[in-house]
């Protein structure tokens, strides 16, 4: 599908925030012509063994936004993360803004609502979020044109968000020497992921691309910014005219050898609720551990 007719020449200022627990990079993106900003993929830390939440990474984002006297308009999740808990509602309570995610969240909620044996009180219509993005939906951060691209494959709800000349890839792409994300979670599909990446790589070649995770392959320093051209030329999984069939075979073989993310069980329960912790009948924050379901 063609991209919307929007201005992709505006150059927002992008500030990255790295969470070493989950190797996640979140971002504050400032409109170049106003004091408006957006947050993408905010992190809330969780000590699983102790059952304890902390907010260092989200607090760093809040301090940055307040220190620059910015106005927060959007808090966007590129997808339902399986490796960290979202800091979106924590930031929203402090600074306002709308929490948005792709409309594929409804499929995620239906799938994992069953796995976690959620009751009828758990809404599976995405109503926990302020905005459900459809493919090619446009929106503004201040005066800056933005749009969302539906990029399923890693999960059904994955979206790449384009803000001016910057694209935020979520888990659709890693840095060129990191390749691509797994496609074996419920609702994932390696062929869909290849098609989604192909669409992303059709964006302007000089567009900046920011990834959600980096693991420093071969001992290099953690990195998060590349370009569409660099991805097309050098991505180890999809660069240099990679073949769809070869990609699918590689991805399926590789995924079969991967362990589940350490925080997948708490992350899914929290993130499908827009970052809110589930509660028991007494109002206590409580998580479930389904056995032999994932």
C-alpha positions in Angstrom: 0.0 0.0 0.0 1.4 3.4 -0.9 2.5 5.7 2.0 0.3 8.7 2.8 1.0 12.0 1.2 2.7 13.6 4.2 5.8 15.7 4.7 8.8 13.4 5.4 11.4 16.1 5.3 10.9 17.5 8.8 13.8 16.4 11.1 12.7 15.8 14.7 15.1 15.8 17.5 15.3 12.2 18.8 16.6 11.4 22.3 17.2 7.7 23.1 16.9 6.0 26.5 18.5 2.6 26.9 17.2 0.0 29.4 20.0 -2.6 30.1 17.6 -5.1 31.8 15.8 -5.7 28.5 18.1 -4.1 26.0 15.3 -1.9 25.0 15.6 1.6 23.5 12.8 4.0 24.1 12.6 7.5 22.6 11.4 11.1 23.1 10.8 12.7 19.8 10.5 16.5 19.6 8.7 18.3 16.8 11.3 20.6 15.2 9.0 23.6 15.0 7.2 23.5 18.4 7.7 22.3 21.9 5.5 19.2 21.3 6.9 15.7 21.7 6.0 12.0 21.7 7.3 9.0 23.6 7.9 5.7 21.9 8.3 2.3 23.8 8.7 3.5 27.4 10.0 0.9 29.8 9.0 0.1 33.4 11.5 -2.2 35.1 10.4 -5.4 36.9 12.4 -7.5 39.3 10.7 -10.9 38.6 12.2 -12.8 41.5 11.2 -10.1 44.0 7.9 -9.1 42.3 9.0 -5.5 42.5 8.4 -2.6 40.0 10.7 0.3 39.4 10.6 3.3 37.1 14.1 4.5 36.6 13.9 4.5 32.8 10.5 6.2 32.7 11.6 8.7 35.3 14.6 9.6 33.1 12.2 10.3 30.2 10.0 12.4 32.4 12.9 14.4 33.7 14.1 15.0 30.2 10.7 16.2 29.0 10.2 18.5 32.0 13.8 19.8 31.8 13.3 20.8 28.2 9.8 22.2 29.0 8.2 20.0 26.3 4.5 19.2 25.9 3.8 15.4 25.7 1.1 14.6 23.1 1.6 10.9 22.4 2.8 7.8 24.2 3.1 5.2 21.5 3.7 1.4 21.8 5.1 -0.1 18.6 3.6 -3.4 19.6 2.8 -5.6 22.7 6.3 -6.2 24.0 7.2 -9.6 25.3 10.5 -8.7 27.0 9.7 -5.6 29.1 6.8 -3.9 30.9 5.4 -0.7 29.5 5.9 2.6 31.3 3.2 4.3 29.3 0.5 4.8 32.0 3.2 5.9 34.6 4.3 8.6 32.2 0.7 9.5 31.2 -0.2 10.1 34.9 2.7 12.5 35.2 2.6 14.3 31.9 -0.6 13.6 30.0 -0.7 12.5 26.4 -2.6 9.8 24.5 -1.5 6.2 24.6 -1.6 4.6 21.2 -1.0 1.1 19.7 -2.0 -0.7 16.5 -5.5 -2.1 16.2 -4.0 -5.6 16.0 -4.0 -5.3 19.8 -7.5 -6.9 19.8 -6.1 -10.1 18.3 -3.4 -10.1 21.0 -5.9 -9.6 23.7 -8.1 -12.3 22.4 -5.2 -14.8 22.1 -3.6 -14.1 25.5 -6.8 -13.5 27.3 -7.4 -17.2 26.8 -3.9 -18.2 27.7 -4.0 -16.2 30.9 -7.6 -17.3 31.6 -8.8 -13.7 31.9 -12.4 -13.3 32.9 -15.2 -11.4 31.1 -14.2 -8.2 32.8 -11.1 -8.1 30.7 -12.1 -6.1 27.6 -10.7 -7.5 24.3 -11.6 -4.4 22.2 -8.5 -2.3 22.8 -10.4 0.1 24.9 -7.6 0.3 27.5 -5.7 2.5 24.9 -6.6 6.0 23.8 -6.0 5.4 20.1 -5.9 2.3 18.0 -3.9 3.0 14.8 -4.9 1.5 11.5 -2.5 1.0 8.6 -1.5 4.4 7.1 -3.3 6.4 9.8 -1.9 9.9 10.0 -1.5 12.1 13.1 0.5 15.1 14.3 3.1 15.7 16.9 2.8 19.5 17.2 3.1 20.6 13.5 5.0 17.5 12.4 3.4 15.0 10.1 3.4 11.4 11.3 1.9 8.1 10.1 1.6 4.5 11.2 2.5 1.5 9.0 1.0 -1.9 9.9 4.0 -4.3 9.9 2.8 -7.7 11.2 5.1 -10.7 11.4 6.7 -10.4 14.8 3.2 -9.8 16.3 -0.1 -9.0 14.7 -0.1 -5.6 16.4 3.3 -4.3 15.1 3.4 -0.8 13.7 6.3 1.2 12.3 5.8 4.9 13.1 7.1 7.5 10.7 7.6 11.0 12.2 9.1 13.4 9.7 12.3 11.9 8.4 12.5 9.3 11.3 11.0 5.8 11.3 10.6 3.9 14.6 10.8 0.2 13.7 9.8 -1.5 17.0 10.9 -5.1 16.6 10.3 -5.3 12.8 14.0 -4.6 12.2 17.2 -4.6 14.3 20.5 -2.9 13.4 21.9 -4.2 10.1 24.3 -6.6 11.9 21.4 -7.8 14.1 19.0 -8.6 11.4 15.3 -9.1 12.3 13.2 -10.2 15.3 11.7 -13.6 15.9 8.3 -14.5 14.3 7.3 -17.5 16.4 5.0 -15.9 19.0 1.3 -16.6 18.7 0.1 -14.7 15.7 3.6 -14.3 14.3 4.5 -15.3 10.8 8.0 -15.2 9.1 6.5 -14.6 5.6 4.5 -11.7 6.9 7.6 -10.3 8.6 9.5 -10.4 5.3 6.7 -8.6 3.5 6.5 -6.0 6.2 10.2 -5.4 6.1 10.1 -5.1 2.3 7.5 -2.4 2.7 9.6 -0.5 5.3 12.6 -0.7 3.1 10.6 1.1 0.4 10.7 4.3 2.5 13.1 7.1 1.3 16.6 5.7 1.4 18.0 8.6 3.6 15.3 8.2 6.2 16.6 7.6 9.7 15.5 4.4 11.3 15.5 3.8 15.0 15.3 0.3 16.5 13.6 -0.9 19.7 16.3 -3.4 20.8 20.0 -3.9 20.4 22.3 -6.6 21.8 25.7 -5.5 20.6 26.5 -8.3 18.2 30.2 -9.4 18.3 30.8 -7.2 21.3 30.2 -3.8 19.6 28.8 -0.9 21.5 25.0 -0.7 21.8 23.5 1.2 18.9 20.0 2.3 17.8 20.1 4.5 14.7 20.6 3.5 11.1 19.1 4.4 7.8 16.8 2.7 5.2 19.7 2.7 2.8 22.0 1.0 5.3 19.4 -1.6 6.0 18.9 -2.3 2.3 22.6 -2.7 1.7 23.8 -4.5 4.8 21.1 -6.1 6.9 22.3 -9.7 7.5 18.7 -11.1 7.1 17.0 -8.9 4.5 19.7 -6.8 2.8 21.1 -7.2 -0.7 18.0 -8.5 -2.4 17.3 -11.3 0.1 14.9 -14.0 -1.0 11.6 -14.4 0.8 11.8 -18.2 0.9 15.3 -18.1 2.2 14.3 -15.6 4.9 11.4 -17.7 6.0 13.6 -20.9 6.2 16.3 -19.0 8.2 13.8 -17.3 10.5 11.9 -20.5 11.3 15.0 -22.5 11.9 16.5 -19.8 14.1 13.3 -19.2 16.1 13.0 -22.9 17.0 16.3 -22.6 18.9 15.4 -19.5 20.9 14.4 -19.5 24.5 11.4 -17.5 25.6 12.1 -13.9 26.8 12.7 -13.9 30.6 9.9 -11.4 31.2 7.3 -12.7 28.7 4.8 -13.8 31.2 4.5 -10.5 33.2 5.1 -8.4 30.1 2.1 -9.8 28.1 -0.3 -9.5 31.0 0.6 -5.9 31.6 1.2 -4.7 28.1 -2.1 -6.0 26.7 -3.7 -3.8 29.3 -1.8 -0.6 28.1 0.8 -1.0 30.8 -1.6 -1.4 33.8 -1.0 -4.2 36.2 -3.7 -6.8 36.6 -5.4 -7.0 39.9 -7.1 -9.7 42.0 -10.6 -9.5 43.5 -9.2 -7.5 46.4 -7.5 -4.9 44.2 -4.0 -6.2 44.8 -1.6 -6.2 41.8 -1.2 -9.8 40.8 0.2 -11.8 37.9 -0.6 -15.3 36.7 1.8 -18.0 35.5 0.1 -20.3 32.9 1.8 -23.8 32.8 2.6 -25.4 29.5 0.7 -22.7 27.5 3.4 -20.7 25.8 
